[in-house]
Amino acid sequence: MTNIIKLNEDIYHLLVEKGFNHFTITTLRNTLQALNDTYKNPDEARRFVYRQVMRLVDKGLLVRDENPSPKRAQYSKTPLFKTSIFTRVTNDSIANLSQSQVINNNFESELDEAIKVCESEVLILVSEIEEYKRLINTFPNNRDSIVIFLSDGQTRLFSLKGKLAALNNIQNIK
């Protein structure tokens, strides 16, 4: 079975069109910088190449040799690479994908934070309601003035539990 893999157009050019095999990250980076002036900063270019190569390693398309030195490690194409079909993804669409991933990550982290805040508020309200109930039992003569706070606390608790349920529903979709 052949796989259809999306590759950044620059990585596609190097690995598919130029046929790079048994290469180091540094070699790929240097060639990329020589062919394309988009990657002027060598550190950023190396990080870009490394991320792309690691993505391909994770998919089983490239394999790293046993060299313990990260700088001298060579990457080779696997049989899966040779049977896969590759399509180019332009740098603009990669940037759009990255932006959508940032937005998605921000959404997820804000969602997690909102859930944590709601859960802690629920715990505080439960403790507050328990204290009102204790006070009513301890001071039955002041029941009428305490019940108002108890009722308000229970209303806020139901509202928070609804909000928490909504947040958890959205989080479970992800």
N, C-alpha and C positions, 0 to 999 in steps of 0.2 A: 504494500500500500504506500502510495506517495503522499507526502505531507506538503501543504502549501504554507510557506513561511514568509512572513513580511520582514524585510530587511531595510534598514536605513540605506538610502541610495549610495552613500559613500562606502559603506561596508559592503554593499552588494557589488559595487565596482571593484573593490579590492579582492573579495573572496570568490566571486562568481566570474566576473569578466576577466580579471587579471590572473585568477587561479591561484591565489596565495594558499600555500599549505606548508606545514612545519615552520611556523613563524613565531616570533616573540611579539609581545605587546609593543615594545619599543620599535621594532622593524615596521610593524603595521602603522604605528603612529607617525614615524618619520616619512613613510611613503604617503600617508594621508596628507600630512603637512606639505609635502612637495607637490602634490597634485591639486590641493585645494587650499586657498588662502583664507577660508572661513575659520580654520583652526590655527590661529596665530600663536596663542599661548600654549607652549608644550605641555604644561601640567593639565590644562583643561582638555587638550587633545588626547593625552594619555588616559585621563579619567573616562572620556567619551568612549575610546576604543576598548578600554578595560570593561566598562559596563556592557557594551555590545557583545564582546567576546564571552563574558560570563553568562549572559543571557543565552548564547548559543551552546555553551557548555552545559547549562542547566537543562536545556532541551535535548541534550544528547547528540548535538550536531558537531561539536568539537570536543576534543579530549586533550587534557593537559598531560605532558610527560611527567616522569617521576623526579625531575630536577628539583632539589629543595630550594634553590635560589629563585625568588619570584622574578627577578630581572632576567634570568637566563631560561626561564621555563618556556617551552615551546608548545604551541597548540597545533593540533593536526585535525584534519577532517575525518569524520567517522563514515562508515558505510551509509548511515542514515542521511548524512549530509549529501552524499553522492546520489541518493535516490529521491531527495526532496526537490520540490519545485519552489523557487524563490520569486517573490515579487518585490519591486522597489517601493519604498515609501519615501516620499520627498521630505526634505528637512522641515518644510513648512508644516506638513501633517504631523511630523514627529513633535514639533513644538506645540501644535494644538493638542496632541495626545498628552504631552507632558503637562500642559496647562490644565486639561481636564482632570488629570490624575492629581494635581495639586489641589484643585477645587474639591475633588472627591475626598482626598485626604483631610482637607480642612473641614469638610462637612462631617466626616466620621469622627474627627477629634472633637469638634464642637458638640456633636451628638453625645459622645462619651462623657464629655464634661457636663453637659446639661443633665444627663442621667445621674451622674455622681452627686450633683448639687441637689436634684430632686430627692434622691435616696436619703441624703443627709437631712434635708428639711423634713422628710417624712418621719425619720427617727426622732428628730427634735419635737415634732408635733405629737407623736405618740407618747413621748415622755411627758410633754406638757399636759396632755389629756389625762394620763395616769395620775399626775400630781393634782389636777382638778378633782378627779374622783376621790383621791385620798383625802383632800381637804374637805370635800362634802361629807365623807364618812366621819372625819375627825371633828368637824364643826358643823353639825346639822342645822344649827340656828342661822348660819350664814349661807345656807344652801341657795337661796334665791339669787344672791349677788354672784355666787360662784358659777351657777348653772349658765349664766349668760356667756361667761368665758369658755366654759365647756362646749356649749353649742357652737360658738364661733370657731373654736379649735377643731371640732369635728367637721364643720363645713370646709375649712381650709384643708384638712386632711383628705377629704373626699376629692376636692379639686386637685390637690397635688397627686393623688393616686391616679386620677384620670390623665393628668399630664404625663406622669411616669409611664402609664400604660401606652399612651400614644408614642412616646419616645422609644420605648422598647419595641413596639410594633414596627416602627420605621427602621430601627437597628436590625431587627430580624430579617428584614427584606434584603439587606446587604449580603 
